[in-house]
Amino acid sequence: MRIYLIILYMNKSRMLYSIIAILLGAFMFVYGGVDDSPGGQLIGVLLSIIGIIGLVKSKNKKLIK
């Protein structure tokens, strides 16, 4: 029971970090566009993609258990 609660807490924190990564990536993409910086836009897109992948992985782990 205790191990299950720890795993559940870890999934929630991982989901939170993934959502923060998506939001930060969107901000970087918009800021890179305003600043006319293709490198900033690329970092924003990559960060958003990593956040989406992390969110999907944590959701799949939650559904399996």
N, CA, C and O atoms as a Tripos MOL2 file, in Angstrom:
@<TRIPOS>MOLECULE
protein
  260   259    65     0     0
PROTEIN
NO_CHARGES

@<TRIPOS>ATOM
      1 N           0.8240   -1.1910    0.0000 N.3       1 MET1
      2 CA          0.0000    0.0000    0.0000 C.3       1 MET1
      3 C           0.8690    1.2560    0.0000 C.2       1 MET1
      4 O           0.6010    2.2000   -0.7430 O.2       1 MET1
      5 N           1.8890    1.2640    0.8180 N.am      2 ARG2
      6 CA          2.7680    2.4370    0.9040 C.3       2 ARG2
      7 C           3.5300    2.6540   -0.3890 C.2       2 ARG2
      8 O           3.7060    3.7930   -0.8210 O.2       2 ARG2
      9 N           3.9850    1.5720   -1.0140 N.am      3 ILE3
     10 CA          4.7130    1.6860   -2.2830 C.3       3 ILE3
     11 C           3.7850    2.2440   -3.3590 C.2       3 ILE3
     12 O           4.2110    3.0590   -4.1780 O.2       3 ILE3
     13 N           2.5440    1.8220   -3.3680 N.am      4 TYR4
     14 CA          1.5880    2.3120   -4.3530 C.3       4 TYR4
     15 C           1.3770    3.8200   -4.2000 C.2       4 TYR4
     16 O           1.2590    4.5290   -5.1990 O.2       4 TYR4
     17 N           1.3290    4.3160   -2.9580 N.am      5 LEU5
     18 CA          1.1540    5.7510   -2.7310 C.3       5 LEU5
     19 C           2.3720    6.5360   -3.2060 C.2       5 LEU5
     20 O           2.2310    7.6300   -3.7530 O.2       5 LEU5
     21 N           3.5540    5.9880   -3.0040 N.am      6 ILE6
     22 CA          4.7740    6.6570   -3.4650 C.3       6 ILE6
     23 C           4.7850    6.7190   -4.9920 C.2       6 ILE6
     24 O           5.1340    7.7490   -5.5690 O.2       6 ILE6
     25 N           4.4050    5.6230   -5.6450 N.am      7 ILE7
     26 CA          4.3710    5.5980   -7.1120 C.3       7 ILE7
     27 C           3.3190    6.5720   -7.6220 C.2       7 ILE7
     28 O           3.5540    7.2640   -8.6130 O.2       7 ILE7
     29 N           2.1810    6.6400   -6.9760 N.am      8 LEU8
     30 CA          1.1260    7.5600   -7.3840 C.3       8 LEU8
     31 C           1.5940    9.0040   -7.2420 C.2       8 LEU8
     32 O           1.3030    9.8370   -8.1000 O.2       8 LEU8
     33 N           2.3200    9.3070   -6.1620 N.am      9 TYR9
     34 CA          2.8440   10.6580   -5.9590 C.3       9 TYR9
     35 C           3.8760   11.0000   -7.0230 C.2       9 TYR9
     36 O           3.9160   12.1280   -7.5150 O.2       9 TYR9
     37 N           4.7160   10.0220   -7.3810 N.am     10 MET10
     38 CA          5.7270   10.2600   -8.3970 C.3      10 MET10
     39 C           5.0790   10.5410   -9.7490 C.2      10 MET10
     40 O           5.5580   11.3890  -10.5020 O.2      10 MET10
     41 N           3.9960    9.8380  -10.0590 N.am     11 ASN11
     42 CA          3.3190   10.0850  -11.3240 C.3      11 ASN11
     43 C           2.7020   11.4800  -11.3550 C.2      11 ASN11
     44 O           2.7190   12.1450  -12.3900 O.2      11 ASN11
     45 N           2.1580   11.9240  -10.2220 N.am     12 LYS12
     46 CA          1.5660   13.2650  -10.1840 C.3      12 LYS12
     47 C           2.6340   14.3290  -10.3590 C.2      12 LYS12
     48 O           2.4170   15.3080  -11.0730 O.2      12 LYS12
     49 N           3.7770   14.1560   -9.7230 N.am     13 SER13
     50 CA          4.8350   15.1530   -9.8720 C.3      13 SER13
     51 C           5.4010   15.1250  -11.2860 C.2      13 SER13
     52 O           5.7450   16.1730  -11.8330 O.2      13 SER13
     53 N           5.5010   13.9470  -11.8800 N.am     14 ARG14
     54 CA          5.9860   13.8600  -13.2560 C.3      14 ARG14
     55 C           4.9940   14.5230  -14.2240 C.2      14 ARG14
     56 O           5.4020   15.1850  -15.1790 O.2      14 ARG14
     57 N           3.7160   14.3440  -13.9750 N.am     15 MET15
     58 CA          2.7130   14.9990  -14.8110 C.3      15 MET15
     59 C           2.7910   16.5170  -14.6470 C.2      15 MET15
     60 O           2.6590   17.2540  -15.6240 O.2      15 MET15
     61 N           3.0030   16.9830  -13.4220 N.am     16 LEU16
     62 CA          3.1190   18.4170  -13.1770 C.3      16 LEU16
     63 C           4.3270   18.9930  -13.9020 C.2      16 LEU16
     64 O           4.2320   20.0520  -14.5240 O.2      16 LEU16
     65 N           5.4670   18.3000  -13.8250 N.am     17 TYR17
     66 CA          6.6690   18.7670  -14.5190 C.3      17 TYR17
     67 C           6.4670   18.7660  -16.0350 C.2      17 TYR17
     68 O           6.9750   19.6500  -16.7250 O.2      17 TYR17
     69 N           5.7420   17.7990  -16.5490 N.am     18 SER18
     70 CA          5.4680   17.7510  -17.9850 C.3      18 SER18
     71 C           4.5850   18.9230  -18.4140 C.2      18 SER18
     72 O           4.8170   19.5230  -19.4640 O.2      18 SER18
     73 N           3.5870   19.2470  -17.6170 N.am     19 ILE19
     74 CA          2.7120   20.3730  -17.9430 C.3      19 ILE19
     75 C           3.4960   21.6850  -17.8810 C.2      19 ILE19
     76 O           3.3010   22.5650  -18.7190 O.2      19 ILE19
     77 N           4.3740   21.8140  -16.8980 N.am     20 ILE20
     78 CA          5.2050   23.0140  -16.8080 C.3      20 ILE20
     79 C           6.1300   23.1110  -18.0120 C.2      20 ILE20
     80 O           6.3530   24.2060  -18.5290 O.2      20 ILE20
     81 N           6.6770   21.9770  -18.4720 N.am     21 ALA21
     82 CA          7.5470   21.9800  -19.6480 C.3      21 ALA21
     83 C           6.7810   22.4010  -20.8950 C.2      21 ALA21
     84 O           7.3170   23.1290  -21.7300 O.2      21 ALA21
     85 N           5.5400   21.9560  -21.0310 N.am     22 ILE22
     86 CA          4.7230   22.3450  -22.1870 C.3      22 ILE22
     87 C           4.4630   23.8500  -22.1600 C.2      22 ILE22
     88 O           4.6020   24.5210  -23.1830 O.2      22 ILE22
     89 N           4.0900   24.3770  -21.0090 N.am     23 LEU23
     90 CA          3.8190   25.8130  -20.8990 C.3      23 LEU23
     91 C           5.0770   26.6490  -21.1390 C.2      23 LEU23
     92 O           5.0290   27.6690  -21.8270 O.2      23 LEU23
     93 N           6.1960   26.2140  -20.5720 N.am     24 LEU24
     94 CA          7.4460   26.9310  -20.7730 C.3      24 LEU24
     95 C           7.8800   26.8680  -22.2410 C.2      24 LEU24
     96 O           8.4080   27.8440  -22.7740 O.2      24 LEU24
     97 N           7.6590   25.7270  -22.8900 N.am     25 GLY25
     98 CA          7.9850   25.5900  -24.3070 C.3      25 GLY25
     99 C           7.1350   26.5070  -25.1670 C.2      25 GLY25
    100 O           7.6350   27.1050  -26.1200 O.2      25 GLY25
    101 N           5.8560   26.6230  -24.8420 N.am     26 ALA26
    102 CA          4.9860   27.5310  -25.5940 C.3      26 ALA26
    103 C           5.4350   28.9740  -25.4010 C.2      26 ALA26
    104 O           5.4410   29.7570  -26.3510 O.2      26 ALA26
    105 N           5.8080   29.3270  -24.1790 N.am     27 PHE27
    106 CA          6.3060   30.6780  -23.9170 C.3      27 PHE27
    107 C           7.5880   30.9470  -24.6990 C.2      27 PHE27
    108 O           7.7450   32.0160  -25.2890 O.2      27 PHE27
    109 N           8.5050   29.9790  -24.7060 N.am     28 MET28
    110 CA          9.7570   30.1450  -25.4370 C.3      28 MET28
    111 C           9.5120   30.2870  -26.9360 C.2      28 MET28
    112 O          10.1950   31.0610  -27.6070 O.2      28 MET28
    113 N           8.5370   29.5400  -27.4650 N.am     29 PHE29
    114 CA          8.2250   29.6230  -28.8860 C.3      29 PHE29
    115 C           7.7010   31.0110  -29.2480 C.2      29 PHE29
    116 O           8.1140   31.5960  -30.2490 O.2      29 PHE29
    117 N           6.7950   31.5310  -28.4340 N.am     30 VAL30
    118 CA          6.2390   32.8630  -28.7010 C.3      30 VAL30
    119 C           7.3040   33.9330  -28.5070 C.2      30 VAL30
    120 O           7.4190   34.8460  -29.3240 O.2      30 VAL30
    121 N           8.0750   33.8320  -27.4450 N.am     31 TYR31
    122 CA          9.1260   34.8240  -27.1940 C.3      31 TYR31
    123 C          10.1860   34.7800  -28.2850 C.2      31 TYR31
    124 O          10.6930   35.8230  -28.6990 O.2      31 TYR31
    125 N          10.5260   33.5790  -28.7560 N.am     32 GLY32
    126 CA         11.4870   33.4530  -29.8470 C.3      32 GLY32
    127 C          10.9620   34.0760  -31.1260 C.2      32 GLY32
    128 O          11.7420   34.6120  -31.9130 O.2      32 GLY32
    129 N           9.6570   34.0170  -31.3510 N.am     33 GLY33
    130 CA          9.0670   34.6430  -32.5300 C.3      33 GLY33
    131 C           9.0800   36.1550  -32.4350 C.2      33 GLY33
    132 O           9.3380   36.8400  -33.4240 O.2      33 GLY33
    133 N           8.8030   36.6820  -31.2450 N.am     34 VAL34
    134 CA          8.8050   38.1340  -31.0430 C.3      34 VAL34
    135 C          10.2360   38.6710  -31.1540 C.2      34 VAL34
    136 O          10.4680   39.7370  -31.7240 O.2      34 VAL34
    137 N          11.1750   37.9230  -30.6050 N.am     35 ASP35
    138 CA         12.5740   38.3370  -30.6010 C.3      35 ASP35
    139 C          13.2560   38.0210  -31.9350 C.2      35 ASP35
    140 O          14.4170   38.3820  -32.1300 O.2      35 ASP35
    141 N          12.5560   37.3520  -32.8520 N.am     36 ASP36
    142 CA         13.0790   36.9340  -34.1440 C.3      36 ASP36
    143 C          14.3000   36.0330  -33.9710 C.2      36 ASP36
    144 O          15.3360   36.2220  -34.6080 O.2      36 ASP36
    145 N          14.1420   35.0500  -33.0880 N.am     37 SER37
    146 CA         15.2220   34.1330  -32.7770 C.3      37 SER37
    147 C          14.7900   32.7030  -33.1070 C.2      37 SER37
    148 O          14.0120   32.1060  -32.3620 O.2      37 SER37
    149 N          15.2910   32.1440  -34.2280 N.am     38 PRO38
    150 CA         14.8950   30.7780  -34.5700 C.3      38 PRO38
    151 C          15.3970   29.7440  -33.5570 C.2      38 PRO38
    152 O          14.7740   28.6980  -33.3770 O.2      38 PRO38
    153 N          16.5200   30.0360  -32.8970 N.am     39 GLY39
    154 CA         17.0300   29.1200  -31.8750 C.3      39 GLY39
    155 C          16.0990   29.0430  -30.6780 C.2      39 GLY39
    156 O          15.8820   27.9690  -30.1160 O.2      39 GLY39
    157 N          15.5510   30.1890  -30.2920 N.am     40 GLY40
    158 CA         14.5920   30.2220  -29.1820 C.3      40 GLY40
    159 C          13.3210   29.4800  -29.5230 C.2      40 GLY40
    160 O          12.7530   28.7920  -28.6750 O.2      40 GLY40
    161 N          12.8660   29.6120  -30.7600 N.am     41 GLN41
    162 CA         11.6710   28.8960  -31.1880 C.3      41 GLN41
    163 C          11.9230   27.3920  -31.2010 C.2      41 GLN41
    164 O          11.0590   26.6100  -30.8070 O.2      41 GLN41
    165 N          13.1090   26.9890  -31.6550 N.am     42 LEU42
    166 CA         13.4390   25.5620  -31.6890 C.3      42 LEU42
    167 C          13.4780   24.9790  -30.2760 C.2      42 LEU42
    168 O          12.9620   23.8870  -30.0370 O.2      42 LEU42
    169 N          14.0790   25.6980  -29.3570 N.am     43 ILE43
    170 CA         14.1240   25.2310  -27.9680 C.3      43 ILE43
    171 C          12.7060   25.1120  -27.4160 C.2      43 ILE43
    172 O          12.3960   24.1530  -26.7090 O.2      43 ILE43
    173 N          11.8380   26.0830  -27.7330 N.am     44 GLY44
    174 CA         10.4550   26.0320  -27.2710 C.3      44 GLY44
    175 C           9.7040   24.8390  -27.8230 C.2      44 GLY44
    176 O           8.9640   24.1800  -27.0920 O.2      44 GLY44
    177 N           9.8840   24.5510  -29.1100 N.am     45 VAL45
    178 CA          9.2120   23.3930  -29.7160 C.3      45 VAL45
    179 C           9.7240   22.1020  -29.1060 C.2      45 VAL45
    180 O           8.9350   21.2150  -28.7800 O.2      45 VAL45
    181 N          11.0390   21.9860  -28.9490 N.am     46 LEU46
    182 CA         11.6060   20.7660  -28.3620 C.3      46 LEU46
    183 C          11.1390   20.5670  -26.9260 C.2      46 LEU46
    184 O          10.8320   19.4460  -26.5200 O.2      46 LEU46
    185 N          11.0860   21.6360  -26.1700 N.am     47 LEU47
    186 CA         10.6300   21.5460  -24.7810 C.3      47 LEU47
    187 C           9.1670   21.1250  -24.7100 C.2      47 LEU47
    188 O           8.7850   20.3420  -23.8410 O.2      47 LEU47
    189 N           8.3570   21.6410  -25.6150 N.am     48 SER48
    190 CA          6.9430   21.2500  -25.6470 C.3      48 SER48
    191 C           6.7890   19.7890  -26.0320 C.2      48 SER48
    192 O           5.9730   19.0760  -25.4480 O.2      48 SER48
    193 N           7.5650   19.3390  -27.0080 N.am     49 ILE49
    194 CA          7.4930   17.9360  -27.4290 C.3      49 ILE49
    195 C           7.9260   17.0150  -26.2940 C.2      49 ILE49
    196 O           7.3000   15.9820  -26.0560 O.2      49 ILE49
    197 N           8.9910   17.3830  -25.5970 N.am     50 ILE50
    198 CA          9.4490   16.5730  -24.4610 C.3      50 ILE50
    199 C           8.3790   16.5380  -23.3730 C.2      50 ILE50
    200 O           8.1550   15.4910  -22.7640 O.2      50 ILE50
    201 N           7.7190   17.6640  -23.1200 N.am     51 GLY51
    202 CA          6.6470   17.7010  -22.1250 C.3      51 GLY51
    203 C           5.4700   16.8320  -22.5170 C.2      51 GLY51
    204 O           4.8910   16.1530  -21.6700 O.2      51 GLY51
    205 N           5.1100   16.8430  -23.7910 N.am     52 ILE52
    206 CA          3.9910   16.0110  -24.2600 C.3      52 ILE52
    207 C           4.3450   14.5340  -24.1350 C.2      52 ILE52
    208 O           3.5200   13.7320  -23.6980 O.2      52 ILE52
    209 N           5.5650   14.1720  -24.5150 N.am     53 ILE53
    210 CA          5.9920   12.7680  -24.4000 C.3      53 ILE53
    211 C           5.9830   12.3290  -22.9370 C.2      53 ILE53
    212 O           5.5240   11.2310  -22.6220 O.2      53 ILE53
    213 N           6.4850   13.1760  -22.0460 N.am     54 GLY54
    214 CA          6.4710   12.8440  -20.6190 C.3      54 GLY54
    215 C           5.0710   12.6930  -20.0690 C.2      54 GLY54
    216 O           4.8140   11.8200  -19.2400 O.2      54 GLY54
    217 N           4.1540   13.5460  -20.5310 N.am     55 LEU55
    218 CA          2.7680   13.4730  -20.0790 C.3      55 LEU55
    219 C           2.1060   12.1840  -20.5550 C.2      55 LEU55
    220 O           1.3760   11.5440  -19.7990 O.2      55 LEU55
    221 N           2.3540   11.8060  -21.7960 N.am     56 VAL56
    222 CA          1.7750   10.5700  -22.3390 C.3      56 VAL56
    223 C           2.3450    9.3540  -21.6230 C.2      56 VAL56
    224 O           1.6100    8.4230  -21.2930 O.2      56 VAL56
    225 N           3.6480    9.3600  -21.3830 N.am     57 LYS57
    226 CA          4.2630    8.2260  -20.6780 C.3      57 LYS57
    227 C           3.7220    8.0830  -19.2600 C.2      57 LYS57
    228 O           3.4290    6.9730  -18.8150 O.2      57 LYS57
    229 N           3.5880    9.1940  -18.5520 N.am     58 SER58
    230 CA          3.0880    9.1040  -17.1730 C.3      58 SER58
    231 C           1.6170    8.6980  -17.1660 C.2      58 SER58
    232 O           1.1770    7.9990  -16.2530 O.2      58 SER58
    233 N           0.8600    9.1190  -18.1550 N.am     59 LYS59
    234 CA         -0.5530    8.7250  -18.2410 C.3      59 LYS59
    235 C          -0.6650    7.2360  -18.5470 C.2      59 LYS59
    236 O          -1.5280    6.5580  -17.9890 O.2      59 LYS59
    237 N           0.1990    6.7120  -19.4310 N.am     60 ASN60
    238 CA          0.1760    5.2930  -19.7470 C.3      60 ASN60
    239 C           0.5640    4.4540  -18.5410 C.2      60 ASN60
    240 O          -0.0190    3.3940  -18.3160 O.2      60 ASN60
    241 N           1.5330    4.9070  -17.7640 N.am     61 LYS61
    242 CA          1.9290    4.1700  -16.5610 C.3      61 LYS61
    243 C           0.7820    4.1360  -15.5570 C.2      61 LYS61
    244 O           0.5790    3.1370  -14.8680 O.2      61 LYS61
    245 N           0.0360    5.2360  -15.4810 N.am     62 LYS62
    246 CA         -1.0810    5.3100  -14.5460 C.3      62 LYS62
    247 C          -2.1950    4.3640  -14.9710 C.2      62 LYS62
    248 O          -2.8400    3.7510  -14.1210 O.2      62 LYS62
    249 N          -2.4320    4.2350  -16.2810 N.am     63 LEU63
    250 CA         -3.4930    3.3510  -16.7710 C.3      63 LEU63
    251 C          -3.1360    1.8870  -16.6060 C.2      63 LEU63
    252 O          -4.0180    1.0610  -16.3700 O.2      63 LEU63
    253 N          -1.8550    1.5480  -16.7250 N.am     64 ILE64
    254 CA         -1.4320    0.1490  -16.5990 C.3      64 ILE64
    255 C          -1.6350   -0.3500  -15.1800 C.2      64 ILE64
    256 O          -2.0370   -1.4970  -14.9840 O.2      64 ILE64
    257 N          -1.3640    0.4880  -14.1860 N.am     65 LYS65
    258 CA         -1.4750    0.0520  -12.7940 C.3      65 LYS65
    259 C          -2.8840    0.1680  -12.4090 C.2      65 LYS65
    260 O          -3.2410   -0.1430  -11.2730 O.2      65 LYS65
@<TRIPOS>BOND
     1     1     2 1
     2     2     3 1
     3     3     4 2
     4     3     5 am
     5     5     6 1
     6     6     7 1
     7     7     8 2
     8     7     9 am
     9     9    10 1
    10    10    11 1
    11    11    12 2
    12    11    13 am
    13    13    14 1
    14    14    15 1
    15    15    16 2
    16    15    17 am
    17    17    18 1
    18    18    19 1
    19    19    20 2
    20    19    21 am
    21    21    22 1
    22    22    23 1
    23    23    24 2
    24    23    25 am
    25    25    26 1
    26    26    27 1
    27    27    28 2
    28    27    29 am
    29    29    30 1
    30    30    31 1
    31    31    32 2
    32    31    33 am
    33    33    34 1
    34    34    35 1
    35    35    36 2
    36    35    37 am
    37    37    38 1
    38    38    39 1
    39    39    40 2
    40    39    41 am
    41    41    42 1
    42    42    43 1
    43    43    44 2
    44    43    45 am
    45    45    46 1
    46    46    47 1
    47    47    48 2
    48    47    49 am
    49    49    50 1
    50    50    51 1
    51    51    52 2
    52    51    53 am
    53    53    54 1
    54    54    55 1
    55    55    56 2
    56    55    57 am
    57    57    58 1
    58    58    59 1
    59    59    60 2
    60    59    61 am
    61    61    62 1
    62    62    63 1
    63    63    64 2
    64    63    65 am
    65    65    66 1
    66    66    67 1
    67    67    68 2
    68    67    69 am
    69    69    70 1
    70    70    71 1
    71    71    72 2
    72    71    73 am
    73    73    74 1
    74    74    75 1
    75    75    76 2
    76    75    77 am
    77    77    78 1
    78    78    79 1
    79    79    80 2
    80    79    81 am
    81    81    82 1
    82    82    83 1
    83    83    84 2
    84    83    85 am
    85    85    86 1
    86    86    87 1
    87    87    88 2
    88    87    89 am
    89    89    90 1
    90    90    91 1
    91    91    92 2
    92    91    93 am
    93    93    94 1
    94    94    95 1
    95    95    96 2
    96    95    97 am
    97    97    98 1
    98    98    99 1
    99    99   100 2
   100    99   101 am
   101   101   102 1
   102   102   103 1
   103   103   104 2
   104   103   105 am
   105   105   106 1
   106   106   107 1
   107   107   108 2
   108   107   109 am
   109   109   110 1
   110   110   111 1
   111   111   112 2
   112   111   113 am
   113   113   114 1
   114   114   115 1
   115   115   116 2
   116   115   117 am
   117   117   118 1
   118   118   119 1
   119   119   120 2
   120   119   121 am
   121   121   122 1
   122   122   123 1
   123   123   124 2
   124   123   125 am
   125   125   126 1
   126   126   127 1
   127   127   128 2
   128   127   129 am
   129   129   130 1
   130   130   131 1
   131   131   132 2
   132   131   133 am
   133   133   134 1
   134   134   135 1
   135   135   136 2
   136   135   137 am
   137   137   138 1
   138   138   139 1
   139   139   140 2
   140   139   141 am
   141   141   142 1
   142   142   143 1
   143   143   144 2
   144   143   145 am
   145   145   146 1
   146   146   147 1
   147   147   148 2
   148   147   149 am
   149   149   150 1
   150   150   151 1
   151   151   152 2
   152   151   153 am
   153   153   154 1
   154   154   155 1
   155   155   156 2
   156   155   157 am
   157   157   158 1
   158   158   159 1
   159   159   160 2
   160   159   161 am
   161   161   162 1
   162   162   163 1
   163   163   164 2
   164   163   165 am
   165   165   166 1
   166   166   167 1
   167   167   168 2
   168   167   169 am
   169   169   170 1
   170   170   171 1
   171   171   172 2
   172   171   173 am
   173   173   174 1
   174   174   175 1
   175   175   176 2
   176   175   177 am
   177   177   178 1
   178   178   179 1
   179   179   180 2
   180   179   181 am
   181   181   182 1
   182   182   183 1
   183   183   184 2
   184   183   185 am
   185   185   186 1
   186   186   187 1
   187   187   188 2
   188   187   189 am
   189   189   190 1
   190   190   191 1
   191   191   192 2
   192   191   193 am
   193   193   194 1
   194   194   195 1
   195   195   196 2
   196   195   197 am
   197   197   198 1
   198   198   199 1
   199   199   200 2
   200   199   201 am
   201   201   202 1
   202   202   203 1
   203   203   204 2
   204   203   205 am
   205   205   206 1
   206   206   207 1
   207   207   208 2
   208   207   209 am
   209   209   210 1
   210   210   211 1
   211   211   212 2
   212   211   213 am
   213   213   214 1
   214   214   215 1
   215   215   216 2
   216   215   217 am
   217   217   218 1
   218   218   219 1
   219   219   220 2
   220   219   221 am
   221   221   222 1
   222   222   223 1
   223   223   224 2
   224   223   225 am
   225   225   226 1
   226   226   227 1
   227   227   228 2
   228   227   229 am
   229   229   230 1
   230   230   231 1
   231   231   232 2
   232   231   233 am
   233   233   234 1
   234   234   235 1
   235   235   236 2
   236   235   237 am
   237   237   238 1
   238   238   239 1
   239   239   240 2
   240   239   241 am
   241   241   242 1
   242   242   243 1
   243   243   244 2
   244   243   245 am
   245   245   246 1
   246   246   247 1
   247   247   248 2
   248   247   249 am
   249   249   250 1
   250   250   251 1
   251   251   252 2
   252   251   253 am
   253   253   254 1
   254   254   255 1
   255   255   256 2
   256   255   257 am
   257   257   258 1
   258   258   259 1
   259   259   260 2
@<TRIPOS>SUBSTRUCTURE
     1 MET1         2 RESIDUE 1 A MET
     2 ARG2         6 RESIDUE 1 A ARG
     3 ILE3        10 RESIDUE 1 A ILE
     4 TYR4        14 RESIDUE 1 A TYR
     5 LEU5        18 RESIDUE 1 A LEU
     6 ILE6        22 RESIDUE 1 A ILE
     7 ILE7        26 RESIDUE 1 A ILE
     8 LEU8        30 RESIDUE 1 A LEU
     9 TYR9        34 RESIDUE 1 A TYR
    10 MET10       38 RESIDUE 1 A MET
    11 ASN11       42 RESIDUE 1 A ASN
    12 LYS12       46 RESIDUE 1 A LYS
    13 SER13       50 RESIDUE 1 A SER
    14 ARG14       54 RESIDUE 1 A ARG
    15 MET15       58 RESIDUE 1 A MET
    16 LEU16       62 RESIDUE 1 A LEU
    17 TYR17       66 RESIDUE 1 A TYR
    18 SER18       70 RESIDUE 1 A SER
    19 ILE19       74 RESIDUE 1 A ILE
    20 ILE20       78 RESIDUE 1 A ILE
    21 ALA21       82 RESIDUE 1 A ALA
    22 ILE22       86 RESIDUE 1 A ILE
    23 LEU23       90 RESIDUE 1 A LEU
    24 LEU24       94 RESIDUE 1 A LEU
    25 GLY25       98 RESIDUE 1 A GLY
    26 ALA26      102 RESIDUE 1 A ALA
    27 PHE27      106 RESIDUE 1 A PHE
    28 MET28      110 RESIDUE 1 A MET
    29 PHE29      114 RESIDUE 1 A PHE
    30 VAL30      118 RESIDUE 1 A VAL
    31 TYR31      122 RESIDUE 1 A TYR
    32 GLY32      126 RESIDUE 1 A GLY
    33 GLY33      130 RESIDUE 1 A GLY
    34 VAL34      134 RESIDUE 1 A VAL
    35 ASP35      138 RESIDUE 1 A ASP
    36 ASP36      142 RESIDUE 1 A ASP
    37 SER37      146 RESIDUE 1 A SER
    38 PRO38      150 RESIDUE 1 A PRO
    39 GLY39      154 RESIDUE 1 A GLY
    40 GLY40      158 RESIDUE 1 A GLY
    41 GLN41      162 RESIDUE 1 A GLN
    42 LEU42      166 RESIDUE 1 A LEU
    43 ILE43      170 RESIDUE 1 A ILE
    44 GLY44      174 RESIDUE 1 A GLY
    45 VAL45      178 RESIDUE 1 A VAL
    46 LEU46      182 RESIDUE 1 A LEU
    47 LEU47      186 RESIDUE 1 A LEU
    48 SER48      190 RESIDUE 1 A SER
    49 ILE49      194 RESIDUE 1 A ILE
    50 ILE50      198 RESIDUE 1 A ILE
    51 GLY51      202 RESIDUE 1 A GLY
    52 ILE52      206 RESIDUE 1 A ILE
    53 ILE53      210 RESIDUE 1 A ILE
    54 GLY54      214 RESIDUE 1 A GLY
    55 LEU55      218 RESIDUE 1 A LEU
    56 VAL56      222 RESIDUE 1 A VAL
    57 LYS57      226 RESIDUE 1 A LYS
    58 SER58      230 RESIDUE 1 A SER
    59 LYS59      234 RESIDUE 1 A LYS
    60 ASN60      238 RESIDUE 1 A ASN
    61 LYS61      242 RESIDUE 1 A LYS
    62 LYS62      246 RESIDUE 1 A LYS
    63 LEU63      250 RESIDUE 1 A LEU
    64 ILE64      254 RESIDUE 1 A ILE
    65 LYS65      258 RESIDUE 1 A LYS
